Amino acid sequence: MPQKKVATPYDDLAAYDAPGIINAIIETPKGSRNKFDFDMERGLFKLGGVLTAGAVFPYDFGFVPATLGEDGDPIDVLVLMDEPAFAGCLVPSRLIGAVTAEQTERDGETVRNDRLIAIAEKSHLYGEARELDELGSGLLDEIEHFFASYNLIKGKNFQPLQRLDAEGAARLIEDGQKRLAGKTKRRAPAKNATAQVTSEAVDDVASEIPASQTSSPVSSPSPSSGVRLWCDGACSGNPGPGGWGCIVEIDGARHEYSGGRARTTNNQMELQALIEGLKSLPAGTRVQIVTDSEYLTKGISSWLKGWIRNGWKTASKQPVKNQEQWQQLNDLLQARPHRVEWVRGHAGHAENERCDELARMAIRRNS
């Protein structure tokens, strides 16, 4: 008889506990020879393997809930903390970076199997670190070597590809959230929409062009009035066909906008959703922005100032990705007093779910 999936405490747990703070579920604690895995169907932690004599896990190892990696499992995370935790422990942790990697299985199949790196929020030993490069190359070399040798013993090949900063790691989580959302049933569209504008790209680099509008637009707000703006983006393949959607509420009247491109990324669509929403508003309009995007929230509230100060370079001196869109967004934000509110994605927030639906409708138009 097929095993029926049981409910677990992790089923409704979001990837983020707060902006920048992920929920890390520990499977294998530091210092253990035993490798424990969470059995999703049974809701139990089970023994998955035993390391060779003298080998132990160097740090606590687990996964981030509400994500899906390209290997079909939740995204892995290595957590640095003062003392070992235990299997099943929830450890709110500050995301500082990631090691991207390819893993070749015994049958020759190669998949991406990235490792997020985070620091326990309550840690004293590592509490000051905010970026991966602050840990030092020696420690990172040891982490990569451990996973390479661990997989080699199992007859697999683990090949590190790139070290990412906190911004890059956040993008991996967003990709994992989108990937998981694509496998779940979408909510029905909201019934309170008052207007809809759709747009499609003429090619994979063209700007979106409005195609239709279901009702006459209401008058624009005065510069002193306030509005609310919800936005979201999605992508099938990342890169691949993508879409964006936003809702702008003015004096109780809601306007929906959506569009897409034939080849793009999740982050580009999230940026475009907000850009298009802000472009619909005159300069001087006070706007409350609501998004489930950690990329947008962190970018607007903390990363943007540093990028501009560093000549559009990240903390690791790398060029800012999607720079042109960020520059356009910055110009729009500078002309509109704003506040950004982060909400958990796919958690029953009606407007957020509707924006996601608009984005996915746009993907289907561009596929």
C-alpha positions, 0 to 999 in steps of 0.5 A: 500500500502506498505510504500516505504523506503525513503532516509535519511542523515544517509544511507551513514554514516559510523560507524566511523568518524575517527579511535577511533571516532564513529558517534553517532546519538542521538535519545533521549536527556539527561533529556527527559521523551519521548523516540524517535526512528528513523523510518528507513522506513519513515526517521523520528524520532517518539515518541516511548514511555514515561517514568513514572513520575520522570524518565528521560534518564540520558544521550543522547541515540542513535545508530551507523549507518552502524551496526546491532545488534543481536536484528535486530536494529543498535547498541545502544550507550549512549553518555556522553556530557556536555549538551543535544543534540537533536533527529537526531544530529550527535555527533562524539564520542570517544568509551570507552567501552560497557555493554553487556546484554541480553534482554528478551522480553514479549514473552520470547524470549531472545536476545543480546542488548548491549550498547556502551558507548562513550564520545562526542569528544568535551566534556569538562567534560568527555574529559580526559576519555579513558576507561570505568573504568575511569568513576567509578563503581558508574556511571556504576551501575546507567547506568545499573540500568536505563536500567534494570528499564526502560525495567522492566516497559515495561514488559521486563527483561534487564540483564547486562552480562559484562563490556568491555573496548574500545577494546572490544567495538570496536569488537562489532562494527566490529561484527555489521558491518559484520552482516549488510554486510551479509544482503546486496548485495556483489559487483562483484569481481575485474577484475584486480587480477593476481594470487590467492592462496586458502587454507582450514583448515583441522579442526577448529584449524589447520593452513591454507594449500595452495591448488591451485594457478592460475598462476606462482608467480612473484619473491619476492621483494628485501628487500628495495622495497615497497609493498601494502597489503590489507586484510580483514576477515569475519565470519558467526556466530562469532564464526562460519565458517570464512574466510580471504583474502588479496591482495599483490601488488609487482611492479604492480603485484597483488597476492591474498591469502585466507583461512579459518577455520571451527570455528573461529571469525571475529577478528581472521580472520582479524589477519590471513589475515594480518599474511598470507600477511606478511608471503609472504614477506621477512624480510626487505620489506617496506609495506603499510597495508590497512584495514577497521579493527579498531581492527587491526588499533588500535591494531598495532598503539596503543594497541600493545605497551601497551600489551607488556609492561603489559605482554600481559594484557589489560589496564583493566588487562585482558589477551589479546584475540587472544594473539598467533596471535598478538604475531606472527603478532608483530614478522612479523611487527618488521621485516618489516618497515610498515605503516597502513592505515584505510579505511571505509569498504563497501564504494566502495574501490575496493581492500577492497571489493575484500578482503571481497569477498575472505574471504566470498568465503573461508567461503563457502568452510569451511561451 
